[in-house]
Amino acid sequence: MSSSDIFIGETIGTAVLILLGGGVCAAVTLKRSKALNAGWLAITFGWGFAVLTGAYLAGGVSGAHLNPAVTLGLAIKGGTAWGDVPLYLGSQLLGAMIGAVLVYAVYYGQFHAHLNDPEIVGTKSTHEGMVDQTAAPKAGPVLGIFSTGPEIRNAVQNVLTEVIATVVLVLAILTQGLNNEGNGLGTLGALVTALVVVGIGLSLGGPTGYAINPVRDLGPRIVHAVLPLPNKGGSDWGYAWVPIVGPLIGGALAGGLYNLAFA
């Protein structure tokens, strides 16, 4: 496939992935959203459908990697040229940022209602009934819409969780079609991958929020840092390396394991 195919497919596919995935996080988090407090099941299935939609859109154009960990695993397997890897990664990051901006656009009113609510941001009303903007807001009151974070902050455990979850994802992708004369599953593969993502979210997502994709976390985190959101809190850059390093290690391990056990 051409460079333009890779750029267009990965940018659009990843943008849709983050739009729908980040969108379900916004839907269950923000006040004045009809899906407020819908819970973890809504998030896991929402992300699964996001993967399904993005993969269907980009599958025939770029192969629908949508994830640097998948690209790395495929390159190690031998299914993707190493010279194409930087273009895949750059396109995925751009798409993730576009998707995050679109989530902000869709939920613009809800973001501002949420972040100006004294109960959410920890501010107090003055005697005129106005919000006291000098009070310190809670850290990152909407950061979870854009990026992941651990329930227990332990770098070793957090990285290990992301590594294990990503190995499951990438290995499931690499082994598709092994019982079909190696021809792959075609468009059915997107459905299988989506169900794997749902399964990972339900089973392994509790500790860290299962980034399992470096640009899924990094792109929206950058957007969170630059968006003009009131009382948004910090972007938690001290943790940002975990959902980058963990999935990349997991993708590399999955590619190596595939070559050892399945090739």
Helices and strands as residue ranges (DSSP letters): H 3-29, H 40-62, H 68-77, G 82-84, H 85-106, H 108-115, H 118-121, H 143-146, H 155-174, H 188-204, H 214-226, H 242-261
